[in-house]
Amino acid sequence: MLARISLTPIADVTTQAFMSNSYQLYHILEWILTQTGKAHVVVASFSTGEEFVRKIVFLKNDGLIDSCSLLLDQKAVLKTKRIITYIGNVFDTVQFAKIHAKVILIHNSTHKVCIAGSQNTTRGNRTESIIISSDINLYKSFENGIHNTPKITYNELFNATT
C-alpha cells in the first residue's frame, strides 16, 4: 500500500514525517490500524469528502475501527451538506466547531497514535505534509485541544443557519 514511501512501523519509531502527493489520509489511517489492531478513531478536519467517509465504512466493516468521532469546521460543512446524513450514519459522533486542524487520533488499550498534517479528509492531489507520532505528550496535546474546542451539534448548526 505505501510501497513508494519508506515508512517505519510505528513500533520502531516514535515520530516520523514525510511529504507526498501519492496518498490520502485514509491510506495512512489504514496503515496505522493494521499495526494497532481495532481502535477508537477521532478525526478533526476543516472539511471532509465522501471518499474518506466511505473508507471509514470499509475500515469499520473490516473490524479495524471500534468507534469513530468527527469534528468538522462549522462553515466548511455547509459546502458538504449533501453528504451530512451519510456522515451522520457512519460516524458515532459528529460535531462542528470553528476549526482548521487536520488531526486524527487513534487509540486502544495498547496504542496512542496521532496523525497531523496539511491535508483535510478530502481528496487531496497536492503534495501534503504528514507527521505520524506515538509520542504520548504530542497525542495528549492534540487530544486536549480537540476536547477543549467549543463544539456545537448538527441541530444547533443548521438551526442557526436557517
C-alpha positions as CSV (number, residue, x, y, z in Angstrom):
1,M,0.0,0.0,0.0
2,L,2.7,2.6,1.0
3,A,5.5,1.0,-1.1
4,R,6.7,4.3,-2.6
5,I,7.1,5.9,0.8
6,S,9.6,4.5,3.2
7,L,7.7,4.4,6.5
8,T,8.9,2.7,9.6
9,P,6.5,0.6,11.5
10,I,5.0,2.6,14.5
11,A,6.5,0.2,17.0
12,D,10.0,1.0,15.8
13,V,9.9,4.8,15.8
14,T,8.1,7.4,17.9
15,T,7.7,10.1,15.3
16,Q,8.1,10.2,11.5
17,A,7.3,12.8,8.9
18,F,7.0,12.9,5.1
19,M,5.6,14.9,2.2
20,S,3.8,13.3,-0.7
21,N,1.1,13.7,-3.2
22,S,0.7,9.9,-3.7
23,Y,-1.5,9.0,-0.7
24,Q,-4.7,10.1,1.0
25,L,-5.1,10.3,4.8
26,Y,-7.2,7.2,4.8
27,H,-4.2,5.3,3.4
28,I,-2.1,6.4,6.4
29,L,-5.0,5.7,8.8
30,E,-5.4,2.1,7.4
31,W,-1.7,1.5,7.6
32,I,-1.6,2.5,11.2
33,L,-4.8,0.5,12.1
34,T,-3.2,-2.7,10.6
35,Q,-0.4,-2.2,13.2
36,T,-2.5,-1.2,16.2
37,G,-5.5,-3.5,15.7
38,K,-9.0,-2.4,16.4
39,A,-9.0,1.1,17.8
40,H,-11.1,4.2,18.5
41,V,-10.6,7.0,16.0
42,V,-11.1,10.7,16.4
43,V,-10.9,12.9,13.3
44,A,-10.7,16.7,13.3
45,S,-10.7,18.3,9.9
46,F,-11.7,21.6,8.2
47,S,-13.6,19.6,5.6
48,T,-14.4,16.0,4.6
49,G,-15.4,14.2,1.5
50,E,-17.4,11.2,0.5
51,E,-14.3,9.2,-0.4
52,F,-12.9,9.5,3.1
53,V,-16.2,8.7,4.8
54,R,-16.6,5.6,2.5
55,K,-13.1,4.4,3.7
56,I,-14.2,4.7,7.3
57,V,-17.2,2.4,6.4
58,F,-14.7,-0.2,5.0
59,L,-12.4,0.1,8.0
60,K,-15.3,-0.4,10.4
61,N,-16.6,-3.4,8.3
62,D,-13.1,-4.8,8.4
63,G,-13.1,-4.7,12.2
64,L,-10.3,-2.1,12.4
65,I,-12.4,0.8,13.9
66,D,-14.2,0.3,17.2
67,S,-15.8,3.7,17.3
68,C,-15.1,7.0,15.5
69,S,-15.9,10.7,16.1
70,L,-15.7,13.5,13.6
71,L,-15.2,17.2,14.3
72,L,-15.6,19.5,11.2
73,D,-15.5,23.2,10.6
74,Q,-18.9,24.7,11.0
75,K,-18.7,26.9,8.0
76,A,-17.0,24.4,5.6
77,V,-19.6,21.7,6.4
78,L,-22.2,23.9,4.7
79,K,-20.4,23.1,1.4
80,T,-20.8,19.3,2.1
81,K,-24.3,19.5,3.3
82,R,-25.4,16.9,0.7
83,I,-23.4,14.2,2.4
84,I,-24.1,15.2,6.1
85,T,-26.7,12.5,6.5
86,Y,-24.3,9.9,5.2
87,I,-21.6,11.2,7.6
88,G,-24.0,11.0,10.5
89,N,-24.8,7.4,9.7
90,V,-21.1,6.4,9.5
91,F,-19.5,8.3,12.5
92,D,-20.7,7.6,16.0
93,T,-20.4,11.3,16.9
94,V,-20.3,14.3,14.6
95,Q,-19.8,17.8,15.9
96,F,-18.9,21.2,14.5
97,A,-16.5,24.0,15.5
98,K,-14.5,26.9,14.3
99,I,-11.6,24.6,13.4
100,H,-8.9,24.4,10.7
101,A,-7.0,21.5,12.3
102,K,-6.2,18.3,10.4
103,V,-5.6,15.7,13.1
104,I,-6.5,12.0,13.5
105,L,-6.2,10.3,16.9
106,I,-6.0,6.5,17.1
107,H,-6.2,4.8,20.4
108,N,-6.8,1.4,22.1
109,S,-5.6,-0.3,25.2
110,T,-2.0,-0.6,23.9
111,H,-1.5,2.3,21.4
112,K,-2.0,6.1,21.1
113,V,-1.0,7.4,17.7
114,C,-1.7,10.7,16.1
115,I,-1.6,11.9,12.5
116,A,-1.2,15.6,11.8
117,G,-0.6,17.4,8.6
118,S,-1.8,19.7,6.0
119,Q,-4.4,17.6,4.3
120,N,-8.1,17.7,5.0
121,T,-10.1,14.5,4.9
122,T,-11.0,15.3,1.3
123,R,-9.3,14.1,-1.9
124,G,-6.0,15.9,-2.0
125,N,-4.0,15.7,-5.1
126,R,-1.3,18.1,-3.9
127,T,1.8,17.5,-2.0
128,E,0.8,17.3,1.6
129,S,2.8,17.1,4.9
130,I,2.1,14.2,7.3
131,I,3.5,13.6,10.8
132,I,2.8,10.3,12.5
133,S,3.6,10.0,16.2
134,S,3.1,7.8,19.1
135,D,4.7,10.4,21.5
136,I,2.3,10.4,24.4
137,N,2.8,14.2,25.1
138,L,2.0,15.1,21.5
139,Y,-1.0,12.8,21.5
140,K,-2.3,14.3,24.7
141,S,-1.8,17.8,23.4
142,F,-4.0,17.1,20.3
143,E,-6.5,15.2,22.5
144,N,-6.8,18.2,24.9
145,G,-7.0,20.6,22.0
146,I,-9.9,18.7,20.5
147,H,-11.6,18.2,23.8
148,N,-11.3,21.9,24.7
149,T,-12.5,23.2,21.4
150,P,-16.1,24.7,21.8
151,K,-18.4,22.5,19.7
152,I,-22.0,22.5,18.5
153,T,-24.3,19.7,17.3
154,Y,-25.8,19.3,13.8
155,N,-29.2,20.7,15.1
156,E,-27.5,23.7,16.7
157,L,-25.5,24.4,13.5
158,F,-28.4,24.0,11.0
159,N,-31.0,25.7,13.1
160,A,-28.6,28.7,13.4
161,T,-28.1,28.9,9.7
162,T,-31.7,28.6,8.5
